Amino acid sequence: MPAKRFFTRFSGISDVPAEDLEALSQSLTRAMDVDPASPVSALHAMVRREIRAREAADSD
């Protein structure tokens, strides 16, 4: 699913299911590979922070 569709489907990053969040991260990584100058890197960083926050919450 393209990154844009995630943000029209879910109201916020915290609403994205875990398996879809990982898929979004991979999609953004591919987008950065194609165009390293794109603004996708900030979005990718936000997604990775959410993944790490969820992992930390699960380990508590």
PDB file of N, H, CA, C and O in Angstrom:
ATOM      1  N   MET A   1       0.844  -1.170   0.000  1.00  0.00           N
ATOM      2  CA  MET A   1       0.000   0.000   0.000  1.00  0.00           C
ATOM      3  C   MET A   1       0.893   1.238   0.000  1.00  0.00           C
ATOM      4  O   MET A   1       1.796   1.335   0.830  1.00  0.00           O
ATOM      5  N   PRO A   2       0.666   2.174  -0.900  1.00  0.00           N
ATOM      6  CA  PRO A   2       1.479   3.390  -0.928  1.00  0.00           C
ATOM      7  C   PRO A   2       1.326   4.201   0.352  1.00  0.00           C
ATOM      8  O   PRO A   2       0.273   4.176   0.989  1.00  0.00           O
ATOM      9  N   ALA A   3       2.376   4.916   0.722  1.00  0.00           N
ATOM     10  H   ALA A   3       3.231   4.936   0.205  1.00  0.00           H
ATOM     11  CA  ALA A   3       2.383   5.689   1.964  1.00  0.00           C
ATOM     12  C   ALA A   3       1.199   6.646   2.045  1.00  0.00           C
ATOM     13  O   ALA A   3       0.584   6.780   3.103  1.00  0.00           O
ATOM     14  N   LYS A   4       0.877   7.304   0.955  1.00  0.00           N
ATOM     15  H   LYS A   4       1.376   7.196   0.096  1.00  0.00           H
ATOM     16  CA  LYS A   4      -0.218   8.278   0.964  1.00  0.00           C
ATOM     17  C   LYS A   4      -1.527   7.626   1.389  1.00  0.00           C
ATOM     18  O   LYS A   4      -2.319   8.233   2.110  1.00  0.00           O
ATOM     19  N   ARG A   5      -1.755   6.409   0.952  1.00  0.00           N
ATOM     20  H   ARG A   5      -1.112   5.915   0.367  1.00  0.00           H
ATOM     21  CA  ARG A   5      -2.998   5.716   1.285  1.00  0.00           C
ATOM     22  C   ARG A   5      -3.084   5.407   2.777  1.00  0.00           C
ATOM     23  O   ARG A   5      -4.183   5.394   3.332  1.00  0.00           O
ATOM     24  N   PHE A   6      -1.963   5.161   3.433  1.00  0.00           N
ATOM     25  H   PHE A   6      -1.071   5.172   2.982  1.00  0.00           H
ATOM     26  CA  PHE A   6      -1.979   4.917   4.871  1.00  0.00           C
ATOM     27  C   PHE A   6      -2.571   6.107   5.604  1.00  0.00           C
ATOM     28  O   PHE A   6      -3.339   5.947   6.554  1.00  0.00           O
ATOM     29  N   PHE A   7      -2.207   7.307   5.154  1.00  0.00           N
ATOM     30  H   PHE A   7      -1.584   7.436   4.383  1.00  0.00           H
ATOM     31  CA  PHE A   7      -2.605   8.495   5.882  1.00  0.00           C
ATOM     32  C   PHE A   7      -3.991   8.984   5.495  1.00  0.00           C
ATOM     33  O   PHE A   7      -4.529   9.881   6.143  1.00  0.00           O
ATOM     34  N   THR A   8      -4.575   8.415   4.459  1.00  0.00           N
ATOM     35  H   THR A   8      -4.138   7.686   3.933  1.00  0.00           H
ATOM     36  CA  THR A   8      -5.977   8.706   4.191  1.00  0.00           C
ATOM     37  C   THR A   8      -6.854   7.641   4.839  1.00  0.00           C
ATOM     38  O   THR A   8      -8.037   7.876   5.086  1.00  0.00           O
ATOM     39  N   ARG A   9      -6.287   6.483   5.111  1.00  0.00           N
ATOM     40  H   ARG A   9      -5.326   6.292   4.910  1.00  0.00           H
ATOM     41  CA  ARG A   9      -7.037   5.386   5.710  1.00  0.00           C
ATOM     42  C   ARG A   9      -7.044   5.453   7.233  1.00  0.00           C
ATOM     43  O   ARG A   9      -8.039   5.081   7.856  1.00  0.00           O
ATOM     44  N   PHE A  10      -5.964   5.915   7.840  1.00  0.00           N
ATOM     45  H   PHE A  10      -5.157   6.217   7.334  1.00  0.00           H
ATOM     46  CA  PHE A  10      -5.841   5.963   9.294  1.00  0.00           C
ATOM     47  C   PHE A  10      -5.723   7.410   9.749  1.00  0.00           C
ATOM     48  O   PHE A  10      -5.113   8.238   9.072  1.00  0.00           O
ATOM     49  N   SER A  11      -6.316   7.707  10.906  1.00  0.00           N
ATOM     50  H   SER A  11      -6.812   7.035  11.456  1.00  0.00           H
ATOM     51  CA  SER A  11      -6.297   9.091  11.378  1.00  0.00           C
ATOM     52  C   SER A  11      -4.937   9.515  11.919  1.00  0.00           C
ATOM     53  O   SER A  11      -4.627  10.706  11.945  1.00  0.00           O
ATOM     54  N   GLY A  12      -4.139   8.574  12.344  1.00  0.00           N
ATOM     55  H   GLY A  12      -4.391   7.606  12.323  1.00  0.00           H
ATOM     56  CA  GLY A  12      -2.808   8.894  12.855  1.00  0.00           C
ATOM     57  C   GLY A  12      -1.914   7.684  12.817  1.00  0.00           C
ATOM     58  O   GLY A  12      -2.377   6.559  12.630  1.00  0.00           O
ATOM     59  N   ILE A  13      -0.635   7.917  12.995  1.00  0.00           N
ATOM     60  H   ILE A  13      -0.259   8.831  13.147  1.00  0.00           H
ATOM     61  CA  ILE A  13       0.334   6.824  12.913  1.00  0.00           C
ATOM     62  C   ILE A  13       0.075   5.767  13.986  1.00  0.00           C
ATOM     63  O   ILE A  13       0.336   4.584  13.770  1.00  0.00           O
ATOM     64  N   SER A  14      -0.434   6.191  15.133  1.00  0.00           N
ATOM     65  H   SER A  14      -0.646   7.152  15.309  1.00  0.00           H
ATOM     66  CA  SER A  14      -0.691   5.231  16.214  1.00  0.00           C
ATOM     67  C   SER A  14      -1.869   4.314  15.901  1.00  0.00           C
ATOM     68  O   SER A  14      -2.040   3.289  16.561  1.00  0.00           O
ATOM     69  N   ASP A  15      -2.687   4.666  14.905  1.00  0.00           N
ATOM     70  H   ASP A  15      -2.548   5.499  14.370  1.00  0.00           H
ATOM     71  CA  ASP A  15      -3.829   3.831  14.518  1.00  0.00           C
ATOM     72  C   ASP A  15      -3.475   2.764  13.489  1.00  0.00           C
ATOM     73  O   ASP A  15      -4.290   1.887  13.206  1.00  0.00           O
ATOM     74  N   VAL A  16      -2.291   2.827  12.936  1.00  0.00           N
ATOM     75  H   VAL A  16      -1.629   3.540  13.166  1.00  0.00           H
ATOM     76  CA  VAL A  16      -1.876   1.864  11.912  1.00  0.00           C
ATOM     77  C   VAL A  16      -1.533   0.542  12.592  1.00  0.00           C
ATOM     78  O   VAL A  16      -0.724   0.527  13.521  1.00  0.00           O
ATOM     79  N   PRO A  17      -2.129  -0.570  12.153  1.00  0.00           N
ATOM     80  CA  PRO A  17      -1.791  -1.874  12.729  1.00  0.00           C
ATOM     81  C   PRO A  17      -0.309  -2.196  12.564  1.00  0.00           C
ATOM     82  O   PRO A  17       0.326  -1.754  11.607  1.00  0.00           O
ATOM     83  N   ALA A  18       0.231  -2.961  13.492  1.00  0.00           N
ATOM     84  H   ALA A  18      -0.285  -3.320  14.270  1.00  0.00           H
ATOM     85  CA  ALA A  18       1.667  -3.247  13.529  1.00  0.00           C
ATOM     86  C   ALA A  18       2.188  -3.822  12.211  1.00  0.00           C
ATOM     87  O   ALA A  18       3.234  -3.397  11.721  1.00  0.00           O
ATOM     88  N   GLU A  19       1.468  -4.781  11.640  1.00  0.00           N
ATOM     89  H   GLU A  19       0.619  -5.126  12.039  1.00  0.00           H
ATOM     90  CA  GLU A  19       1.954  -5.395  10.399  1.00  0.00           C
ATOM     91  C   GLU A  19       1.935  -4.395   9.247  1.00  0.00           C
ATOM     92  O   GLU A  19       2.798  -4.445   8.370  1.00  0.00           O
ATOM     93  N   ASP A  20       0.970  -3.498   9.240  1.00  0.00           N
ATOM     94  H   ASP A  20       0.269  -3.458   9.952  1.00  0.00           H
ATOM     95  CA  ASP A  20       0.915  -2.471   8.202  1.00  0.00           C
ATOM     96  C   ASP A  20       1.976  -1.400   8.431  1.00  0.00           C
ATOM     97  O   ASP A  20       2.494  -0.826   7.473  1.00  0.00           O
ATOM     98  N   LEU A  21       2.300  -1.127   9.688  1.00  0.00           N
ATOM     99  H   LEU A  21       1.879  -1.593  10.466  1.00  0.00           H
ATOM    100  CA  LEU A  21       3.321  -0.134   9.996  1.00  0.00           C
ATOM    101  C   LEU A  21       4.675  -0.589   9.460  1.00  0.00           C
ATOM    102  O   LEU A  21       5.433   0.218   8.920  1.00  0.00           O
ATOM    103  N   GLU A  22       4.978  -1.857   9.603  1.00  0.00           N
ATOM    104  H   GLU A  22       4.362  -2.512  10.041  1.00  0.00           H
ATOM    105  CA  GLU A  22       6.237  -2.389   9.070  1.00  0.00           C
ATOM    106  C   GLU A  22       6.244  -2.304   7.546  1.00  0.00           C
ATOM    107  O   GLU A  22       7.266  -1.967   6.947  1.00  0.00           O
ATOM    108  N   ALA A  23       5.114  -2.607   6.919  1.00  0.00           N
ATOM    109  H   ALA A  23       4.284  -2.881   7.405  1.00  0.00           H
ATOM    110  CA  ALA A  23       5.017  -2.502   5.460  1.00  0.00           C
ATOM    111  C   ALA A  23       5.198  -1.054   5.009  1.00  0.00           C
ATOM    112  O   ALA A  23       5.835  -0.794   3.988  1.00  0.00           O
ATOM    113  N   LEU A  24       4.641  -0.115   5.768  1.00  0.00           N
ATOM    114  H   LEU A  24       4.124  -0.325   6.598  1.00  0.00           H
ATOM    115  CA  LEU A  24       4.815   1.305   5.457  1.00  0.00           C
ATOM    116  C   LEU A  24       6.284   1.691   5.554  1.00  0.00           C
ATOM    117  O   LEU A  24       6.794   2.420   4.703  1.00  0.00           O
ATOM    118  N   SER A  25       6.958   1.211   6.575  1.00  0.00           N
ATOM    119  H   SER A  25       6.543   0.618   7.266  1.00  0.00           H
ATOM    120  CA  SER A  25       8.383   1.505   6.744  1.00  0.00           C
ATOM    121  C   SER A  25       9.182   0.997   5.550  1.00  0.00           C
ATOM    122  O   SER A  25      10.058   1.696   5.043  1.00  0.00           O
ATOM    123  N   GLN A  26       8.886  -0.200   5.109  1.00  0.00           N
ATOM    124  H   GLN A  26       8.174  -0.769   5.522  1.00  0.00           H
ATOM    125  CA  GLN A  26       9.595  -0.767   3.960  1.00  0.00           C
ATOM    126  C   GLN A  26       9.312   0.019   2.682  1.00  0.00           C
ATOM    127  O   GLN A  26      10.208   0.229   1.864  1.00  0.00           O
ATOM    128  N   SER A  27       8.067   0.450   2.516  1.00  0.00           N
ATOM    129  H   SER A  27       7.339   0.279   3.180  1.00  0.00           H
ATOM    130  CA  SER A  27       7.700   1.250   1.352  1.00  0.00           C
ATOM    131  C   SER A  27       8.443   2.584   1.343  1.00  0.00           C
ATOM    132  O   SER A  27       8.905   3.040   0.297  1.00  0.00           O
ATOM    133  N   LEU A  28       8.551   3.192   2.498  1.00  0.00           N
ATOM    134  H   LEU A  28       8.176   2.821   3.348  1.00  0.00           H
ATOM    135  CA  LEU A  28       9.260   4.466   2.599  1.00  0.00           C
ATOM    136  C   LEU A  28      10.753   4.284   2.354  1.00  0.00           C
ATOM    137  O   LEU A  28      11.393   5.147   1.754  1.00  0.00           O
ATOM    138  N   THR A  29      11.308   3.169   2.815  1.00  0.00           N
ATOM    139  H   THR A  29      10.788   2.468   3.303  1.00  0.00           H
ATOM    140  CA  THR A  29      12.726   2.888   2.566  1.00  0.00           C
ATOM    141  C   THR A  29      12.981   2.772   1.073  1.00  0.00           C
ATOM    142  O   THR A  29      13.965   3.308   0.563  1.00  0.00           O
ATOM    143  N   ARG A  30      12.098   2.075   0.374  1.00  0.00           N
ATOM    144  H   ARG A  30      11.299   1.640   0.788  1.00  0.00           H
ATOM    145  CA  ARG A  30      12.245   1.950  -1.083  1.00  0.00           C
ATOM    146  C   ARG A  30      12.136   3.320  -1.754  1.00  0.00           C
ATOM    147  O   ARG A  30      12.875   3.608  -2.696  1.00  0.00           O
ATOM    148  N   ALA A  31      11.234   4.151  -1.283  1.00  0.00           N
ATOM    149  H   ALA A  31      10.635   3.917  -0.518  1.00  0.00           H
ATOM    150  CA  ALA A  31      11.068   5.490  -1.863  1.00  0.00           C
ATOM    151  C   ALA A  31      12.329   6.320  -1.666  1.00  0.00           C
ATOM    152  O   ALA A  31      12.715   7.076  -2.557  1.00  0.00           O
ATOM    153  N   MET A  32      12.976   6.189  -0.509  1.00  0.00           N
ATOM    154  H   MET A  32      12.662   5.575   0.215  1.00  0.00           H
ATOM    155  CA  MET A  32      14.211   6.938  -0.265  1.00  0.00           C
ATOM    156  C   MET A  32      15.337   6.428  -1.149  1.00  0.00           C
ATOM    157  O   MET A  32      16.206   7.200  -1.553  1.00  0.00           O
ATOM    158  N   ASP A  33      15.333   5.129  -1.454  1.00  0.00           N
ATOM    159  H   ASP A  33      14.627   4.501  -1.126  1.00  0.00           H
ATOM    160  CA  ASP A  33      16.346   4.575  -2.350  1.00  0.00           C
ATOM    161  C   ASP A  33      16.219   5.158  -3.750  1.00  0.00           C
ATOM    162  O   ASP A  33      17.224   5.389  -4.423  1.00  0.00           O
ATOM    163  N   VAL A  34      14.998   5.394  -4.185  1.00  0.00           N
ATOM    164  H   VAL A  34      14.182   5.206  -3.638  1.00  0.00           H
ATOM    165  CA  VAL A  34      14.744   5.936  -5.513  1.00  0.00           C
ATOM    166  C   VAL A  34      15.123   7.416  -5.575  1.00  0.00           C
ATOM    167  O   VAL A  34      15.737   7.863  -6.544  1.00  0.00           O
ATOM    168  N   ASP A  35      14.752   8.177  -4.533  1.00  0.00           N
ATOM    169  H   ASP A  35      14.253   7.814  -3.746  1.00  0.00           H
ATOM    170  CA  ASP A  35      15.021   9.617  -4.515  1.00  0.00           C
ATOM    171  C   ASP A  35      15.450  10.041  -3.116  1.00  0.00           C
ATOM    172  O   ASP A  35      14.614  10.445  -2.308  1.00  0.00           O
ATOM    173  N   PRO A  36      16.751   9.954  -2.822  1.00  0.00           N
ATOM    174  CA  PRO A  36      17.250  10.296  -1.481  1.00  0.00           C
ATOM    175  C   PRO A  36      16.952  11.740  -1.067  1.00  0.00           C
ATOM    176  O   PRO A  36      16.983  12.046   0.125  1.00  0.00           O
ATOM    177  N   ALA A  37      16.669  12.618  -2.001  1.00  0.00           N
ATOM    178  H   ALA A  37      16.644  12.369  -2.969  1.00  0.00           H
ATOM    179  CA  ALA A  37      16.389  14.015  -1.672  1.00  0.00           C
ATOM    180  C   ALA A  37      14.917  14.255  -1.321  1.00  0.00           C
ATOM    181  O   ALA A  37      14.544  15.375  -0.972  1.00  0.00           O
ATOM    182  N   SER A  38      14.092  13.232  -1.408  1.00  0.00           N
ATOM    183  H   SER A  38      14.396  12.322  -1.691  1.00  0.00           H
ATOM    184  CA  SER A  38      12.666  13.416  -1.151  1.00  0.00           C
ATOM    185  C   SER A  38      12.421  13.650   0.342  1.00  0.00           C
ATOM    186  O   SER A  38      13.256  13.295   1.174  1.00  0.00           O
ATOM    187  N   PRO A  39      11.278  14.245   0.677  1.00  0.00           N
ATOM    188  CA  PRO A  39      10.944  14.495   2.082  1.00  0.00           C
ATOM    189  C   PRO A  39      10.488  13.236   2.819  1.00  0.00           C
ATOM    190  O   PRO A  39      10.044  13.319   3.964  1.00  0.00           O
ATOM    191  N   VAL A  40      10.592  12.097   2.189  1.00  0.00           N
ATOM    192  H   VAL A  40      10.954  12.030   1.259  1.00  0.00           H
ATOM    193  CA  VAL A  40      10.145  10.839   2.772  1.00  0.00           C
ATOM    194  C   VAL A  40      10.965  10.477   4.011  1.00  0.00           C
ATOM    195  O   VAL A  40      10.465   9.768   4.885  1.00  0.00           O
ATOM    196  N   SER A  41      12.193  10.939   4.106  1.00  0.00           N
ATOM    197  H   SER A  41      12.599  11.515   3.397  1.00  0.00           H
ATOM    198  CA  SER A  41      13.035  10.541   5.239  1.00  0.00           C
ATOM    199  C   SER A  41      12.442  10.970   6.572  1.00  0.00           C
ATOM    200  O   SER A  41      12.562  10.233   7.551  1.00  0.00           O
ATOM    201  N   ALA A  42      11.812  12.126   6.645  1.00  0.00           N
ATOM    202  H   ALA A  42      11.714  12.725   5.850  1.00  0.00           H
ATOM    203  CA  ALA A  42      11.185  12.566   7.896  1.00  0.00           C
ATOM    204  C   ALA A  42      10.007  11.670   8.248  1.00  0.00           C
ATOM    205  O   ALA A  42       9.817  11.321   9.413  1.00  0.00           O
ATOM    206  N   LEU A  43       9.227  11.302   7.262  1.00  0.00           N
ATOM    207  H   LEU A  43       9.382  11.586   6.315  1.00  0.00           H
ATOM    208  CA  LEU A  43       8.104  10.399   7.486  1.00  0.00           C
ATOM    209  C   LEU A  43       8.601   9.028   7.918  1.00  0.00           C
ATOM    210  O   LEU A  43       8.030   8.408   8.815  1.00  0.00           O
ATOM    211  N   HIS A  44       9.659   8.562   7.282  1.00  0.00           N
ATOM    212  H   HIS A  44      10.123   9.066   6.553  1.00  0.00           H
ATOM    213  CA  HIS A  44      10.227   7.264   7.639  1.00  0.00           C
ATOM    214  C   HIS A  44      10.715   7.283   9.091  1.00  0.00           C
ATOM    215  O   HIS A  44      10.513   6.316   9.825  1.00  0.00           O
ATOM    216  N   ALA A  45      11.344   8.360   9.497  1.00  0.00           N
ATOM    217  H   ALA A  45      11.508   9.146   8.900  1.00  0.00           H
ATOM    218  CA  ALA A  45      11.824   8.476  10.882  1.00  0.00           C
ATOM    219  C   ALA A  45      10.653   8.407  11.860  1.00  0.00           C
ATOM    220  O   ALA A  45      10.757   7.773  12.911  1.00  0.00           O
ATOM    221  N   MET A  46       9.548   9.051  11.522  1.00  0.00           N
ATOM    222  H   MET A  46       9.463   9.565  10.669  1.00  0.00           H
ATOM    223  CA  MET A  46       8.375   9.014  12.382  1.00  0.00           C
ATOM    224  C   MET A  46       7.826   7.593  12.502  1.00  0.00           C
ATOM    225  O   MET A  46       7.454   7.156  13.591  1.00  0.00           O
ATOM    226  N   VAL A  47       7.778   6.883  11.391  1.00  0.00           N
ATOM    227  H   VAL A  47       8.081   7.238  10.506  1.00  0.00           H
ATOM    228  CA  VAL A  47       7.284   5.503  11.402  1.00  0.00           C
ATOM    229  C   VAL A  47       8.204   4.617  12.242  1.00  0.00           C
ATOM    230  O   VAL A  47       7.729   3.799  13.029  1.00  0.00           O
ATOM    231  N   ARG A  48       9.505   4.777  12.077  1.00  0.00           N
ATOM    232  H   ARG A  48       9.891   5.442  11.438  1.00  0.00           H
ATOM    233  CA  ARG A  48      10.453   3.958  12.857  1.00  0.00           C
ATOM    234  C   ARG A  48      10.331   4.261  14.351  1.00  0.00           C
ATOM    235  O   ARG A  48      10.434   3.348  15.170  1.00  0.00           O
ATOM    236  N   ARG A  49      10.113   5.531  14.721  1.00  0.00           N
ATOM    237  H   ARG A  49      10.030   6.273  14.055  1.00  0.00           H
ATOM    238  CA  ARG A  49       9.919   5.878  16.138  1.00  0.00           C
ATOM    239  C   ARG A  49       8.684   5.183  16.695  1.00  0.00           C
ATOM    240  O   ARG A  49       8.700   4.687  17.821  1.00  0.00           O
ATOM    241  N   GLU A  50       7.615   5.148  15.906  1.00  0.00           N
ATOM    242  H   GLU A  50       7.602   5.552  14.991  1.00  0.00           H
ATOM    243  CA  GLU A  50       6.383   4.487  16.351  1.00  0.00           C
ATOM    244  C   GLU A  50       6.613   2.992  16.522  1.00  0.00           C
ATOM    245  O   GLU A  50       6.128   2.400  17.487  1.00  0.00           O
ATOM    246  N   ILE A  51       7.342   2.374  15.603  1.00  0.00           N
ATOM    247  H   ILE A  51       7.736   2.855  14.819  1.00  0.00           H
ATOM    248  CA  ILE A  51       7.647   0.938  15.718  1.00  0.00           C
ATOM    249  C   ILE A  51       8.446   0.683  16.992  1.00  0.00           C
ATOM    250  O   ILE A  51       8.138  -0.243  17.743  1.00  0.00           O
ATOM    251  N   ARG A  52       9.464   1.496  17.240  1.00  0.00           N
ATOM    252  H   ARG A  52       9.715   2.248  16.630  1.00  0.00           H
ATOM    253  CA  ARG A  52      10.287   1.316  18.461  1.00  0.00           C
ATOM    254  C   ARG A  52       9.468   1.556  19.724  1.00  0.00           C
ATOM    255  O   ARG A  52       9.650   0.851  20.717  1.00  0.00           O
ATOM    256  N   ALA A  53       8.578   2.528  19.703  1.00  0.00           N
ATOM    257  H   ALA A  53       8.430   3.101  18.897  1.00  0.00           H
ATOM    258  CA  ALA A  53       7.727   2.803  20.873  1.00  0.00           C
ATOM    259  C   ALA A  53       6.821   1.620  21.158  1.00  0.00           C
ATOM    260  O   ALA A  53       6.625   1.248  22.315  1.00  0.00           O
ATOM    261  N   ARG A  54       6.272   1.030  20.115  1.00  0.00           N
ATOM    262  H   ARG A  54       6.431   1.331  19.175  1.00  0.00           H
ATOM    263  CA  ARG A  54       5.413  -0.140  20.313  1.00  0.00           C
ATOM    264  C   ARG A  54       6.209  -1.326  20.842  1.00  0.00           C
ATOM    265  O   ARG A  54       5.737  -2.063  21.708  1.00  0.00           O
ATOM    266  N   GLU A  55       7.409  -1.505  20.322  1.00  0.00           N
ATOM    267  H   GLU A  55       7.793  -0.907  19.619  1.00  0.00           H
ATOM    268  CA  GLU A  55       8.252  -2.610  20.813  1.00  0.00           C
ATOM    269  C   GLU A  55       8.581  -2.400  22.279  1.00  0.00           C
ATOM    270  O   GLU A  55       8.560  -3.355  23.056  1.00  0.00           O
ATOM    271  N   ALA A  56       8.882  -1.176  22.674  1.00  0.00           N
ATOM    272  H   ALA A  56       8.899  -0.400  22.043  1.00  0.00           H
ATOM    273  CA  ALA A  56       9.196  -0.868  24.073  1.00  0.00           C
ATOM    274  C   ALA A  56       7.988  -1.107  24.965  1.00  0.00           C
ATOM    275  O   ALA A  56       8.124  -1.627  26.072  1.00  0.00           O
ATOM    276  N   ALA A  57       6.805  -0.728  24.487  1.00  0.00           N
ATOM    277  H   ALA A  57       6.695  -0.306  23.587  1.00  0.00           H
ATOM    278  CA  ALA A  57       5.575  -0.928  25.258  1.00  0.00           C
ATOM    279  C   ALA A  57       5.276  -2.420  25.424  1.00  0.00           C
ATOM    280  O   ALA A  57       4.795  -2.849  26.473  1.00  0.00           O
ATOM    281  N   ASP A  58       5.563  -3.204  24.390  1.00  0.00           N
ATOM    282  H   ASP A  58       5.954  -2.856  23.538  1.00  0.00           H
ATOM    283  CA  ASP A  58       5.330  -4.652  24.464  1.00  0.00           C
ATOM    284  C   ASP A  58       6.288  -5.331  25.425  1.00  0.00           C
ATOM    285  O   ASP A  58       5.943  -6.341  26.039  1.00  0.00           O
ATOM    286  N   SER A  59       7.485  -4.788  25.559  1.00  0.00           N
ATOM    287  H   SER A  59       7.765  -3.967  25.060  1.00  0.00           H
ATOM    288  CA  SER A  59       8.470  -5.420  26.429  1.00  0.00           C
ATOM    289  C   SER A  59       8.282  -5.059  27.900  1.00  0.00           C
ATOM    290  O   SER A  59       8.898  -5.672  28.772  1.00  0.00           O
ATOM    291  N   ASP A  60       7.433  -4.067  28.184  1.00  0.00           N
ATOM    292  H   ASP A  60       6.932  -3.569  27.476  1.00  0.00           H
ATOM    293  CA  ASP A  60       7.162  -3.682  29.579  1.00  0.00           C
ATOM    294  C   ASP A  60       6.214  -4.631  30.260  1.00  0.00           C
ATOM    295  O   ASP A  60       5.889  -4.443  31.432  1.00  0.00           O
TER     296      ASP A  60
END
